[in-house]
Amino acid sequence: MRYFDSLVTDSTLLPVGPTLLNGHQPRLFDRELSWLAFNRRLTYEAGQPHQPTLVRLLKLAQAATSLDEYFMVRMPLLKGIVQGKEAIALRGDRLIRLQTYLKALIDRQQAHFAYNLRPTLTHQGIHLLDYAALDAGQQRHYEARVADEVMPVLAALVTPPGGTMPDFSNLSLNLAVWLEQAGKKQLAWVKLPRVLPRFLLQREEASPAAWIAVPLEQVIIAYLSDLFPDSVVRGGYPFRVTRSTDLGVLDSETANLIDLIEEGVQQRRQQGHPVRLEVSATMPPWLRSHMARQLGLAPSDVYALSGWLGLNDLHELTRLPRPDLRATPWQSGLPSALKPQPPPSMLSFVPLSAASEADLFRAIAQQDILLHFPYHSFAETVERFVAQAATDPQVLTIKMTLYRTAVDAPMVRSLMAAARAGKQVVVLVELTAPLDEAINIHWAKRLEQAGAHVVYGVVGFRTHTNLVLVARREAAQIQQYAYLGTGDYLPDRPQPYEDLGLFTSRPDIATDLSHLFNFLTGCAHQIGYQTLMVAPGQLKHQLQALIQREAEHAQQGRPARLIVKLNLLADPGMIESLYAASQAGVEIDLIVRSICRLRPGVPGLSDRIRVHSLLGDFVEHSRIVYCQNGDRPEAWIGTADWTPRGLNERIEVMVPLPTAALVAEIDTLLQTLLADTQNRWQLQPNGQYTPCHAAVPQPQSAQQALIERSQASDITQPQ
């Protein structure tokens, strides 16, 4: 692990002097470098030896994926290719400096894979080999597979050296092939088909638990002469092109929003603006230069890698049948209010046909229920809530926002069944959820075909919140039930997301949600809300008022503390409010997973502010605001991060937890996270992130403690 020690001691990670990339004052860390610091922490986490090896491999793949997304989303803005409110258009030395940081980060991931993970996997019986390292028998195995499985689906295009390159799709892995035919130089281009796995596997004969994996591109390179029998193959070189994700400007004049989004998705796959060219370090300089010119890229946009390209594809190998190299499996449970009822005893007067599952509507009517994923089962709570609403004859209406969901989404299928059954189903589908537009378009069309009323939100604002509102006829009145969550409907991610949700039947929350859905569907103008905090609108001012109230408590000598859990903290106005509260005497703990521009621990400015970043096996995704509020604590959960986009350009919702018991649950959760000494980092005034496990002999994981707590509470149910 010596290689990763520099992640802790690198003082150039987030410079705090006047040389920040975009000229901000030193009281704010640079946004781009803060993001790079986050990706470095992800890479560091993949190197922790206490974790099972395939878990570490998955984390490295996800760190590589995160880096790809940075190039797709941020680099077009930084290069001035895509115009927008966040466009910075770094020029000259400032852009090259950022690219230098990025190249160092990519090299760090490559080195970690080559010198840490790959040897560890070899020692454990998983051999990730280059084709040249195979013995003759192993190569014969792949020769047969190439003929049967690979060659039939390959296609190649030959061009003269000065000819135009094909339009390679975003992040696809390709080969540039240098040919000679009749003494003339030619270039050929081979795209690796997405229908084939990136790694070709074979078992070792001596040990059934041992595996060999070889990158597909190396196997193809070894048999290029079969693909080009009339030419002399001088070399084959892997490369990837990264393109922007720009979908264009959406406005009220758009006649067909789905057509525009579909066009944008196709443009991203085929014709988005190139922002990066990754090539094998073995590629000749003349070929690199030719490709960069064809793509309109500068030499600094070319990233030459000495190892395998596309480390994000390593996630394929995490599915190998080696449970000994994975985390110990465990089952999500249920909150006590939703535990199945025990079967009736012989002496009970309860009929034997009584339902064993709790009736969700009855349980929610009796009390507000706080859900915590993945410790609570998503399928047995939120999915079952929508499924029960779809089949309950007393349910009249289901309204729902849909930001992200899975390719196979049980909740969407429940909505389709409800619409077919004649219930009024209203679904707001956010078509512009980054990188998930195609899935959302698919479900929007299916929902419309089923008879649901599908809308696409408010023009100019992305609908980021996750809400369900159900209207049910009970006796002589209509009772409404709501779910408000901090995360997406994606329970089956390779790395689970930690999120919170609230089931409630409170009339004030239901009324606010009704008004919000009317606004989202265009039936009404946005109004003031009596309970919820909603963006755009008053959310930012209300959050600042909470901070100011805490400052006033501190100035009056009353207990004053803030604990805020976010994914990103980048809004200058919110940061200044936190600085002011610190100076007024408020103790502040910020749990910010990724980007944080606030500079903690500066005497006279932020000396009462501590910034933590908690990583781990689950993505800490929930957003929480906890206020000590003298002796009357309050807690809010929701979807809003404290960024200019999250507070001003998205539909976001924060809901207060309505009982003291639920507020106490949130306090216990936050204290558990702050006590983590295994996966928690602390941001220093100079911009360094220090891992907390460095100072303790036996680090403790908050996520593991929460798993153990859920198992010990005897609420575990099969999923």
VOGU-3710 file (C-alpha; in Angstrom, 3 decimals, decimal comma):
1> mryfdslvtd> 0,000/0,000/0,000  2,979/2,317/-0,027  1,973/3,513/-3,498  -1,219/4,986/-2,071  0,378/6,831/0,837  0,769/9,858/-1,430  -3,001/10,162/-1,634  -2,898/11,383/1,938  0,217/13,534/1,790  -0,093/15,133/-1,665
11> stllpvgptl> -0,188/18,846/-0,816  -0,879/19,860/-4,425  -4,249/18,129/-4,483  -6,340/21,205/-3,704  -4,221/24,370/-3,737  -5,693/27,098/-1,577  -3,681/30,087/-2,732  -4,496/32,620/-5,477  -3,616/30,128/-8,232  -6,951/28,290/-8,176
21> lnghqprlfd> -8,010/27,215/-11,642  -11,013/29,456/-12,097  -9,931/32,438/-10,025  -12,228/31,917/-7,017  -11,227/33,351/-3,667  -9,180/31,060/-1,404  -12,173/30,702/0,950  -13,638/28,306/-1,662  -11,810/25,242/-2,897  -11,714/24,745/-6,647
31> relswlafnr> -14,632/22,641/-7,851  -12,713/20,610/-10,423  -9,847/19,738/-8,129  -12,296/18,847/-5,370  -13,888/16,373/-7,755  -10,468/14,901/-8,553  -9,810/14,531/-4,833  -13,039/12,535/-4,580  -12,001/10,207/-7,397  -8,621/9,723/-5,748
41> rltyeagqph> -10,417/8,648/-2,571  -12,470/6,158/-4,593  -9,263/4,757/-6,059  -7,667/4,583/-2,631  -10,677/2,655/-1,285  -10,162/0,032/-3,988  -6,736/-0,642/-2,509  -7,802/-1,379/1,049  -6,578/-4,905/1,946  -9,332/-5,530/4,523
51> qptlvrllkl> -11,877/-5,809/1,693  -12,509/-8,943/-0,392  -10,607/-8,821/-3,654  -13,599/-8,825/-6,008  -15,114/-5,966/-3,992  -11,913/-4,017/-4,537  -12,015/-4,852/-8,243  -15,581/-3,543/-8,455  -14,591/-0,325/-6,677  -11,749/0,243/-9,113
61> aqaatsldey> -14,142/-0,317/-12,036  -16,546/2,215/-10,524  -13,765/4,738/-9,975  -12,873/4,365/-13,658  -16,545/4,783/-14,622  -16,748/7,937/-12,510  -13,728/9,307/-14,340  -15,349/8,540/-17,712  -18,463/10,443/-16,642  -16,338/13,409/-15,632
71> fmvrmpllkg> -14,918/13,624/-19,135  -18,367/13,276/-20,711  -20,128/15,803/-18,480  -17,561/18,323/-17,226  -14,872/18,435/-19,895  -17,196/19,770/-22,644  -18,038/22,690/-20,335  -14,422/23,289/-19,377  -13,284/23,235/-23,004  -16,101/25,554/-24,083
81> ivqgkeaial> -17,491/22,923/-26,476  -20,897/22,947/-24,818  -22,490/26,168/-23,691  -24,404/26,320/-20,443  -24,712/28,043/-17,120  -21,799/26,034/-15,743  -19,514/26,530/-18,754  -16,095/27,741/-17,663  -14,047/27,421/-20,874  -10,608/26,999/-19,323
91> rgdrlirlqt> -7,917/28,057/-21,733  -4,211/27,558/-22,194  -2,181/26,642/-19,145  -5,211/26,322/-16,873  -6,797/23,585/-19,005  -3,466/21,811/-19,479  -2,906/21,929/-15,724  -6,252/20,253/-15,105  -5,469/17,637/-17,749  -2,159/16,978/-15,999
101> ylkalidrqq> -4,075/16,178/-12,811  -6,406/13,907/-14,780  -3,536/12,035/-16,412  -1,909/11,513/-13,026  -5,185/10,138/-11,699  -5,571/7,759/-14,654  -1,967/6,611/-14,186  -2,717/6,011/-10,510  -5,656/3,749/-11,367  -3,583/1,914/-13,956
111> ahfaynlrpt> -0,726/1,376/-11,505  -3,058/0,186/-8,787  -4,530/-2,405/-11,126  -1,164/-3,552/-12,477  0,873/-3,645/-9,269  -1,729/-4,286/-6,580  -4,994/-5,883/-7,666  -3,764/-7,982/-10,557  -1,020/-9,757/-8,551  -3,431/-10,269/-5,649
121> lthqgihlld> -5,975/-11,901/-7,951  -3,246/-14,108/-9,435  -2,314/-15,288/-5,953  -5,989/-16,150/-5,362  -6,399/-18,156/-8,565  -7,806/-15,541/-10,969  -5,203/-14,936/-13,660  -5,735/-11,765/-15,708  -3,304/-12,436/-18,506  -2,087/-10,767/-21,653
131> yaaldagqqr> -2,485/-13,011/-24,683  1,295/-13,174/-25,119  1,606/-14,751/-21,646  -0,540/-17,770/-22,574  1,086/-21,141/-23,192  0,516/-23,042/-26,423  -2,414/-25,060/-25,093  -4,199/-21,994/-23,785  -3,692/-20,190/-27,087  -5,199/-23,155/-28,969
141> hyearvadev> -8,284/-22,831/-26,760  -8,686/-19,198/-27,778  -7,950/-19,941/-31,438  -11,046/-22,139/-31,586  -13,171/-19,553/-29,774  -12,047/-16,778/-32,096  -13,128/-18,768/-35,125  -16,486/-19,758/-33,612  -17,494/-16,742/-31,493  -15,525/-13,656/-32,506
151> mpvlaalvtp> -14,765/-13,557/-36,224  -18,412/-13,986/-37,307  -19,422/-10,720/-35,592  -16,387/-8,567/-36,447  -16,473/-5,870/-39,096  -13,578/-3,825/-40,356  -13,245/-0,664/-42,458  -10,066/0,043/-44,439  -9,013/3,615/-45,234  -5,903/5,209/-46,732
161> pggtmpdfsn> -3,569/6,869/-44,185  -4,911/10,341/-44,970  -8,525/9,246/-45,164  -11,335/10,131/-42,791  -11,760/8,042/-39,660  -15,079/6,340/-38,993  -17,366/7,953/-36,423  -16,593/5,807/-33,385  -19,249/5,739/-30,677  -18,697/7,068/-27,192
171> lslnlavwle> -16,486/4,885/-24,954  -16,539/1,975/-27,379  -13,315/-0,028/-27,526  -11,766/-0,142/-30,999  -8,625/-1,221/-32,801  -6,545/0,854/-35,174  -4,753/-1,604/-37,493  -1,656/-0,659/-39,478  -1,602/-2,616/-42,739  0,642/-2,838/-45,762
181> qagkkqlawv> -0,689/-4,022/-49,093  1,441/-4,089/-52,209  3,969/-1,870/-50,429  1,404/0,789/-49,561  0,439/1,828/-46,040  -3,214/1,504/-45,089  -5,281/1,846/-41,927  -8,100/-0,417/-40,832  -10,554/0,125/-38,015  -12,185/-2,645/-35,993
191> klprvlprfl> -14,851/-1,973/-33,386  -15,177/-4,538/-30,608  -18,844/-5,598/-30,674  -20,781/-4,801/-27,505  -22,503/-8,188/-27,803  -19,232/-9,881/-26,841  -17,797/-9,835/-23,324  -14,708/-7,716/-22,787  -12,844/-10,645/-21,241  -12,712/-14,196/-22,617
201> lqreeaspaa> -12,648/-16,709/-19,768  -11,465/-20,270/-19,360  -11,116/-22,499/-16,338  -7,746/-23,842/-15,363  -7,649/-27,596/-15,775  -5,726/-28,170/-12,558  -8,154/-26,283/-10,316  -11,890/-25,760/-10,929  -11,820/-22,592/-8,779  -9,057/-21,014/-10,862
211> wiavpleqvi> -9,811/-18,890/-13,912  -7,926/-17,277/-16,776  -9,220/-14,041/-18,304  -7,765/-12,410/-21,419  -8,884/-9,056/-22,889  -10,882/-9,520/-26,065  -8,899/-6,899/-27,969  -5,636/-8,790/-27,424  -7,170/-12,018/-28,713  -8,420/-10,214/-31,821
221> iaylsdlfpd> -5,018/-8,599/-32,394  -3,401/-12,043/-32,304  -5,625/-13,158/-35,214  -5,745/-9,985/-37,314  -4,016/-11,804/-40,159  -7,149/-13,984/-40,453  -9,273/-10,842/-40,752  -6,959/-9,249/-43,355  -5,554/-12,226/-45,329  -4,447/-10,094/-48,298
231> svvrggypfr> -2,395/-7,623/-46,225  0,625/-7,586/-43,982  -0,416/-6,606/-40,448  2,163/-4,235/-38,950  0,305/-3,759/-35,687  -3,026/-3,445/-33,919  -3,580/-0,788/-31,267  -6,573/-0,386/-28,905  -8,173/3,047/-28,439  -11,303/4,691/-27,012
241> vtrstdlgvl> -12,952/8,017/-27,851  -14,829/9,901/-25,140  -17,576/12,249/-26,320  -19,735/14,914/-24,728  -23,208/14,180/-23,395  -24,813/17,424/-24,590  -28,499/17,030/-25,457  -29,041/20,529/-26,710  -31,283/23,210/-25,262  -34,793/22,202/-24,204
251> dsetanlidl> -37,398/24,944/-24,369  -41,133/25,447/-24,566  -41,065/25,551/-28,355  -40,002/21,920/-28,611  -42,739/20,101/-30,475  -41,821/16,582/-29,440  -39,582/16,260/-26,434  -39,109/12,511/-26,788  -37,916/12,938/-30,385  -35,403/15,554/-29,275
261> ieegvqqrrq> -34,050/13,427/-26,427  -33,830/10,337/-28,621  -31,933/12,352/-31,189  -29,588/13,591/-28,490  -28,950/10,094/-27,137  -28,137/8,854/-30,620  -25,911/11,874/-31,156  -24,015/11,096/-27,970  -23,465/7,508/-29,030  -22,302/8,374/-32,516
271> qghpvrlevs> -21,576/12,083/-33,044  -21,044/13,838/-29,694  -18,087/16,200/-29,498  -14,814/14,306/-28,882  -13,126/15,393/-25,644  -10,597/12,614/-25,035  -8,664/10,000/-26,997  -7,243/7,063/-25,029  -4,671/4,981/-26,838  -2,289/2,164/-26,081
281> atmppwlrsh> 1,215/3,414/-25,301  2,463/1,063/-28,035  0,632/3,041/-30,729  3,132/4,786/-33,061  3,307/8,583/-32,623  2,321/9,211/-36,259  -0,893/7,228/-35,756  -1,766/9,055/-32,534  -1,268/12,396/-34,225  -3,354/11,365/-37,220
291> marqlglaps> -6,245/10,257/-35,024  -6,092/13,377/-32,839  -6,215/15,628/-35,925  -9,146/13,689/-37,348  -11,039/14,094/-34,071  -10,142/17,771/-33,682  -8,247/17,136/-30,446  -5,105/18,790/-29,126  -2,075/16,707/-28,104  -3,022/17,294/-24,446
301> dvyalsgwlg> -6,345/15,525/-25,118  -4,529/12,270/-25,956  -4,029/9,884/-23,039  -1,488/7,130/-23,724  -1,906/4,209/-21,309  0,672/1,544/-20,635  -1,956/-0,895/-19,323  -5,401/-2,057/-20,344  -7,879/0,523/-21,575  -11,387/0,696/-20,151
311> lndlheltrl> -10,857/-0,436/-16,564  -14,584/0,117/-16,051  -15,095/-3,231/-17,844  -13,466/-5,022/-14,894  -16,935/-5,228/-13,357  -17,493/-8,262/-15,635  -14,952/-10,224/-13,630  -16,665/-9,512/-10,313  -19,372/-12,015/-11,348  -16,946/-14,942/-11,379
321> prpdlratpw> -18,178/-17,841/-9,195  -15,799/-17,121/-6,340  -17,944/-16,291/-3,287  -14,826/-16,525/-1,122  -13,603/-13,303/-2,770  -16,828/-11,371/-2,211  -18,388/-9,742/0,823  -20,336/-11,996/3,173  -23,942/-12,026/1,930  -26,672/-10,637/4,152
331> qsglpsalkp> -30,376/-9,944/3,808  -32,140/-6,623/4,021  -34,844/-6,384/6,653  -37,973/-4,410/7,398  -38,781/-1,637/9,849  -40,649/-2,941/12,882  -43,930/-1,364/11,752  -43,901/-3,550/8,622  -42,794/-6,843/10,122  -45,008/-9,755/9,087
341> qpppsmlsfv> -47,430/-10,788/11,781  -46,694/-14,125/13,494  -48,985/-16,981/12,536  -51,981/-17,396/14,830  -51,645/-19,824/17,714  -54,014/-22,707/18,400  -55,696/-20,681/21,170  -56,084/-17,533/19,099  -59,473/-16,347/17,915  -57,785/-14,829/14,807
351> plsaaseadl> -58,972/-16,729/11,722  -56,338/-18,963/10,204  -56,747/-17,149/6,883  -55,438/-13,883/8,322  -52,807/-12,251/6,116  -49,221/-12,812/7,186  -48,004/-9,656/5,459  -48,641/-6,283/7,002  -51,182/-4,161/5,159  -49,090/-1,200/4,094
361> fraiaqqdil> -51,908/1,320/4,037  -53,060/0,298/7,510  -49,480/0,424/8,846  -48,823/3,875/7,348  -52,153/5,192/8,653  -51,093/4,185/12,154  -47,655/5,810/12,123  -45,026/7,486/9,965  -42,371/4,986/8,868  -38,735/5,824/8,130
371> lhfpyhsfae> -37,004/3,515/5,641  -33,254/3,123/5,358  -31,847/1,362/2,312  -30,159/-1,017/1,738  -30,623/-2,058/5,371  -34,375/-2,189/4,713  -35,651/-4,120/1,722  -36,607/-1,870/-1,183  -38,681/-4,628/-2,791  -40,689/-5,298/0,368
381> tverfvaqaa> -41,372/-1,618/1,071  -41,478/0,840/-1,832  -42,076/-1,680/-4,619  -44,753/-3,419/-2,551  -46,367/-0,057/-1,736  -46,839/0,693/-5,444  -47,849/-2,900/-6,218  -50,477/-2,885/-3,460  -51,811/0,450/-4,675  -52,057/-0,945/-8,222
391> tdpqvltikm> -54,197/-3,911/-7,165  -56,214/-2,366/-4,311  -59,783/-1,712/-5,574  -60,117/1,199/-3,133  -57,192/3,088/-4,699  -58,357/5,727/-7,167  -55,186/7,576/-8,174  -51,430/6,996/-8,195  -49,099/9,904/-8,912  -45,366/9,404/-9,171
401> tlyrtavdap> -42,131/11,075/-10,289  -39,624/8,899/-12,117  -36,033/10,149/-12,327  -34,027/6,945/-12,736  -35,183/3,372/-12,842  -33,989/-0,026/-13,985  -34,294/-1,776/-17,342  -36,680/-4,194/-15,619  -38,626/-2,025/-13,185  -41,296/-3,776/-11,092
411> mvrslmaaar> -42,764/-0,442/-9,972  -43,295/0,747/-13,530  -44,944/-2,542/-14,401  -47,250/-2,048/-11,401  -48,137/1,422/-12,707  -48,922/-0,028/-16,124  -51,176/-2,650/-14,533  -52,951/0,053/-12,510  -53,557/2,126/-15,642  -54,931/-0,879/-17,508
421> agkqvvvlve> -57,245/-1,541/-14,566  -58,768/1,906/-14,972  -57,051/3,751/-12,151  -55,869/7,292/-12,782  -52,100/7,032/-13,091  -50,011/10,173/-13,507  -46,259/9,730/-13,980  -43,726/12,488/-14,404  -40,810/10,939/-16,313  -37,582/12,917/-16,325
431> ltapldeain> -36,274/12,267/-19,818  -33,005/14,142/-19,300  -31,647/12,117/-16,347  -27,972/11,963/-17,387  -26,962/8,692/-19,065  -30,373/7,109/-18,380  -32,434/8,872/-21,051  -32,915/5,776/-23,201  -34,374/3,707/-20,346  -36,692/6,539/-19,329
441> ihwakrleqa> -37,892/7,027/-22,903  -38,670/3,312/-23,107  -40,783/3,365/-19,955  -42,499/6,632/-20,895  -43,724/5,062/-24,120  -44,819/1,860/-22,387  -46,711/3,816/-19,726  -48,516/5,869/-22,358  -49,470/2,704/-24,225  -50,904/1,297/-20,989
451> gahvvygvvg> -53,116/4,347/-20,531  -51,139/6,321/-17,968  -50,950/10,089/-18,185  -47,239/10,787/-18,753  -45,746/14,265/-18,421  -42,186/15,460/-18,745  -41,888/18,118/-16,070  -41,426/21,844/-15,978  -39,648/23,463/-18,913  -36,164/24,579/-17,906
461> frthtnlvlv> -36,018/22,521/-14,702  -34,944/18,909/-14,274  -37,258/16,979/-11,929  -34,842/15,260/-9,578  -37,133/14,339/-6,690  -38,644/10,895/-6,013  -42,275/10,956/-4,876  -45,348/8,728/-4,825  -48,830/9,941/-3,830  -51,764/7,513/-3,590
471> arreaaqiqq> -55,409/8,527/-3,140  -57,585/5,817/-1,590  -61,298/5,712/-0,817  -61,863/4,857/2,843  -65,432/4,924/4,188  -66,900/8,280/3,164  -63,623/10,117/2,557  -60,457/10,087/0,473  -57,266/9,289/2,370  -53,873/10,032/0,799
481> yaylgtgdyl> -50,657/8,093/1,371  -47,215/9,316/0,358  -43,679/8,092/-0,144  -40,832/10,632/-0,291  -37,344/9,282/-0,957  -33,795/10,567/-1,244  -32,784/8,179/-4,030  -33,698/6,596/-7,326  -35,676/3,437/-8,069  -32,545/1,433/-8,790
491> pdrpqpyedl> -32,201/-1,166/-6,029  -30,049/-3,587/-8,051  -26,956/-1,500/-8,706  -23,655/-3,443/-8,449  -22,750/-1,194/-5,511  -25,893/-0,550/-3,419  -26,925/3,019/-2,689  -27,647/4,155/0,849  -30,868/6,176/0,874  -33,752/7,163/3,109
501> glftsrpdia> -37,491/7,199/2,529  -40,586/8,253/4,445  -44,029/6,648/4,362  -46,670/9,000/5,716  -50,403/9,696/5,614  -50,181/13,172/7,143  -52,678/15,530/5,476  -50,320/18,517/5,418  -47,655/16,583/3,481  -50,241/15,063/1,139
511> tdlshlfnfl> -51,733/18,506/0,447  -48,310/19,925/-0,381  -47,598/16,999/-2,694  -50,936/17,483/-4,450  -50,034/21,120/-5,118  -46,579/20,086/-6,302  -47,932/17,476/-8,736  -50,371/20,070/-10,099  -47,413/22,368/-10,699  -45,388/19,594/-12,340
521> tgcahqigyq> -48,222/18,659/-14,689  -48,826/22,285/-15,661  -52,199/22,548/-13,935  -51,193/25,303/-11,521  -48,506/27,841/-10,743  -46,056/27,080/-7,964  -47,309/28,247/-4,583  -46,050/28,374/-1,026  -45,918/25,033/0,754  -46,920/24,653/4,365
531> tlmvapgqlk> -44,648/21,723/5,243  -42,282/20,801/2,412  -39,270/22,767/1,253  -39,304/22,852/-2,553  -36,832/24,038/-5,177  -36,792/26,070/-7,260  -38,334/28,701/-5,072  -37,900/28,958/-1,345  -35,738/25,925/-0,573  -32,432/27,780/-0,480
541> hqlqaliqre> -33,825/30,641/1,607  -35,487/28,195/4,002  -32,247/26,251/4,450  -30,394/29,485/5,138  -33,112/30,411/7,638  -32,527/27,105/9,463  -28,807/27,864/9,615  -29,490/31,405/10,814  -31,878/30,119/13,482  -29,138/27,831/14,776
551> aehaqqgrpa> -26,748/30,794/14,876  -29,255/32,759/16,952  -29,548/29,846/19,385  -25,765/29,847/19,778  -25,658/33,594/20,348  -28,322/33,228/23,077  -26,358/30,470/24,803  -28,725/27,660/23,821  -27,609/24,312/22,322  -26,748/24,868/18,674
561> rlivklnlla> -25,506/22,219/16,274  -25,901/21,364/12,609  -25,192/18,038/10,955  -25,668/18,064/7,195  -25,233/15,032/4,930  -24,863/15,704/1,206  -23,328/14,369/-1,975  -22,040/17,778/-3,071  -21,504/21,137/-1,379  -20,647/23,810/-3,928
571> dpgmieslya> -23,119/26,701/-3,593  -21,210/29,827/-2,483  -24,244/31,332/-0,745  -24,849/28,251/1,397  -21,144/28,048/2,222  -21,138/31,669/3,387  -24,154/30,928/5,597  -22,264/28,038/7,179  -19,207/30,240/7,711  -21,389/32,831/9,466
581> asqagveidl> -22,959/30,169/11,691  -19,543/28,862/12,661  -18,462/32,341/13,631  -21,655/32,704/15,704  -20,738/29,598/17,729  -22,599/26,758/15,978  -20,846/23,385/15,957  -21,160/22,002/12,428  -20,404/18,566/11,005  -20,745/18,174/7,240
591> ivrsicrlrp> -20,768/14,666/5,764  -20,093/15,370/2,088  -19,363/12,344/-0,038  -17,783/13,964/-3,091  -17,256/17,623/-4,037  -16,890/20,100/-1,185  -15,807/23,663/-1,834  -16,084/24,783/1,794  -12,771/25,180/3,563  -13,092/23,877/7,137
601> gvpglsdrir> -11,080/24,563/10,252  -9,832/28,057/9,358  -9,497/30,197/12,517  -12,007/33,028/12,545  -13,767/31,701/9,456  -14,733/28,046/9,857  -13,009/26,800/12,997  -16,190/25,080/14,237  -16,823/23,272/10,922  -15,640/19,734/10,290
611> vhsllgdfve> -16,008/18,113/6,854  -16,176/14,337/6,547  -16,351/12,124/3,457  -17,718/8,642/4,045  -17,118/5,973/1,432  -17,545/2,217/1,846  -19,361/-0,713/0,285  -22,531/1,370/-0,159  -22,757/4,751/-1,891  -23,777/7,227/0,829
621> hsrivycqng> -26,464/8,968/-1,188  -29,063/10,317/1,271  -29,339/14,029/2,012  -30,080/14,993/5,622  -30,268/18,253/7,562  -30,259/17,912/11,361  -30,717/20,998/13,542  -30,283/20,952/17,322  -32,693/23,919/17,489  -32,089/24,583/21,160
631> drpeawigta> -33,789/21,655/22,892  -36,245/20,853/20,048  -34,262/18,944/17,406  -35,503/18,824/13,816  -34,451/16,690/10,850  -35,168/16,932/7,144  -34,494/14,416/4,364  -34,692/14,901/0,605  -32,971/14,961/-2,753  -31,346/18,407/-2,843
641> dwtprglner> -27,591/18,829/-2,857  -26,260/22,268/-1,996  -25,143/23,322/-5,453  -26,365/26,160/-7,705  -28,016/23,561/-9,929  -29,616/21,632/-7,058  -31,021/24,732/-5,387  -32,008/26,792/-8,414  -32,350/24,629/-11,532  -34,001/21,406/-10,377
651> ievmvplpta> -37,273/20,329/-8,823  -36,129/19,155/-5,391  -38,046/18,364/-2,208  -37,018/18,234/1,440  -39,507/16,816/3,953  -39,341/17,230/7,740  -39,466/14,086/9,819  -42,750/14,589/11,630  -42,107/12,911/14,986  -39,497/13,162/17,723
661> alvaeidtll> -38,919/9,407/17,460  -37,933/9,643/13,780  -35,713/12,653/14,470  -33,993/10,595/17,158  -33,476/7,776/14,608  -31,752/10,236/12,282  -29,574/11,538/15,121  -28,488/7,971/15,934  -27,719/7,321/12,261  -25,618/10,473/11,930
671> qtlladtqnr> -23,683/9,742/15,129  -22,931/6,258/13,803  -21,553/7,724/10,574  -19,432/10,266/12,441  -17,975/7,474/14,601  -16,732/5,551/11,538  -12,984/5,008/11,632  -12,650/2,723/8,617  -14,221/4,479/5,610  -14,369/8,094/6,790
681> wqlqpngqyt> -12,030/10,832/5,597  -11,661/14,313/7,054  -10,963/17,407/4,970  -8,147/19,594/6,291  -7,865/23,391/5,929  -5,115/22,973/3,309  -7,301/20,779/1,093  -5,889/17,392/2,039  -8,210/14,529/2,931  -6,932/12,443/5,834
691> pchaavpqpq> -8,247/8,883/6,318  -9,493/8,363/9,854  -8,329/4,760/10,001  -4,711/5,948/10,078  -5,039/6,939/13,746  -6,781/3,856/15,197  -5,504/0,278/15,681  -8,848/-1,426/14,874  -10,961/0,647/12,457  -14,741/0,358/12,740
701> saqqaliers> -17,153/0,607/9,789  -20,430/2,499/10,247  -22,022/0,553/7,399  -21,077/-2,763/8,984  -22,422/-1,542/12,323  -25,745/-0,679/10,657  -25,880/-4,113/9,020  -25,265/-5,793/12,354  -27,857/-3,584/14,023  -30,485/-4,497/11,419
711> qasditqpq> -29,675/-8,211/11,760  -29,772/-8,093/15,546  -33,174/-6,399/15,563  -34,797/-9,616/14,299  -36,438/-7,898/11,346  -34,631/-9,713/8,572  -36,864/-11,093/5,847  -36,037/-12,883/2,602  -35,956/-10,574/-0,391
//
